[in-house]
Amino acid sequence: MALALEDRLAVIELIALHGHLVDEGELGRCGEVFTPDVVYDLAGFGQGRLTGLAALRDAALALGAANPVAHHVTNVVVEDVTDGRVRVRSKGLGIMADGSCGSVTYEDVVVRVDAGWRICHRKVVPRREPLNGLYREEAPARRP
């Protein structure tokens, strides 16, 4: 089923709102982005899965000064609705206090609740290798 334009725009704004709230330290407002029982998958960072808003807040506070000072999201792709859920993929850049930068792919499942659209599942996939390692496959023979 195709997602209505106004819903598509609301989902894109939802994805963007996360960085604004976290960067401002407004962790108490994360319920504006995530469902209360959100699953936040950080297995790609060796940290397993967090469940619920309190777990997200506690993890951010435990990370302390090691958190990025800026979360930027780009390349948002909203897929059509399946079983009332919208799949969204986006790219994230995290800027650290020392100016270093890291890149991730966010794989989100978004649902409509009474208050509007919310992320119920987020998988954060670190981007550490160019072309996802494709360049390491055997290169085709070159012509002389």
N, C-alpha and C positions, 0 to 999 in steps of 0.2 A: 504494500500500500504506500502511495506517495505521501510524503510529509508536507503539510501545508506550509507556505512560505513564511507565515508569521511564527509557526512552530520551529521551523528551520533556523530562523534568525534568533529566536529565544534560546535554542540549544547552543548556537555559536556564542552568544553572549554569556551563557552559563559557563562554557569552557574557558572563556577569557576571565571571568570573575574570580576564579580560583587564585590566579597569580596576584591579583590586586589585594584580596583578603589576606593571603599568607604573607606577602611582602610587607603589608602594613601591620602584621602581628595581630590581626583581628580573627584569631582562631575560634573565638566564640561564635562567629558568624558562619562557620563552615557548613552549618545546616542549610544555608542558602544555596549551597553548591551540591552537597551530598545528602543521600538518604541517611536516616539515623543508623541503619544497619549496613552502611557501605562496606564493601570489601575492597581494600586498597592493597594491591599485589606488588610487593617490592622484592620478589624472589630474584629478579635480575641483579639486585644489589646485595643478595645474600641475607636479606632481612625478612624473608617470609611474607606472610599476609597479615595485614591489620584488619580488624573488624570493628566498625562503629566509630562514631565521632570522637568519643573520649580517647580511644586508642590513637587516632590521628593526632589529636592535640598533644597527648603525652609523648608520642614519638617526636613531634616537632620540637617540643620543649626540651626533651632529652638530647636532641641533636644540637640544640643551642646555637652557638656562633658558627657551627659548621654548616648551617642552613645557607642556601643561596640568598643573596640580598635582593635578587630580582629573578622572577619567573616570567619568561616570555613564551607565548604560545603562537603558533603559526600553522599554515597549511592544514586548516581544519576541513575535514571531509565528513559530511553527514550522510549516512546511508539511510535507505528507506526503513520504514517501520516493519518489524517482524514480531508478532505476538505482543504488541504493545510496547516493545523495546526498540530504541534507536541505537544503532552502533555508530560511534564517532571515533575517527582517528585524527590525531594532530601531532605536530612536532613541538617539543618544548626545549627551550634553552634556559639553562640556569647559570646566572652570573654570580660568582663568589666574591667575597669581600676583597680578595687579593687581585681581582680582575680576571682570574681564570674562568673558563667556560666549559660546560658540559652539555651534551645533547641527549634527548630521550624521545621516544615515541610513546604517546599516551594512547591506549586502547580502552575506550570507555563504552559502557552500556548505560544509557540514559532512559529514565522512566518518567512518566507524568504522575505527579502526586497532587493532592489538593492545593498545595502552594505553588505548583508549576512544575517545570522540568527539573530533575535532580539526577546526579550520577549515582548509580547503585553499585557499580563495579568499575574500578580503574586498575589497569595493569600498566606499570611504568617500565618500559623496555629501554635500557641504556643503549646508546649508539656509540660503539667503541671501535668499529672497524669500517673503513670505506667500502662501499658497494656490498655491504653485508658479507664480505669475504669472497665475493664472486671472482675477484682478480687472482685468487690463489688456485683456481681450477686450472688445469692444464691449458695453456694458451694454444690456439690453433697454429699449425705450421705456417710460417711466413714464406711468402714467395720470394725467390732470389731477385 
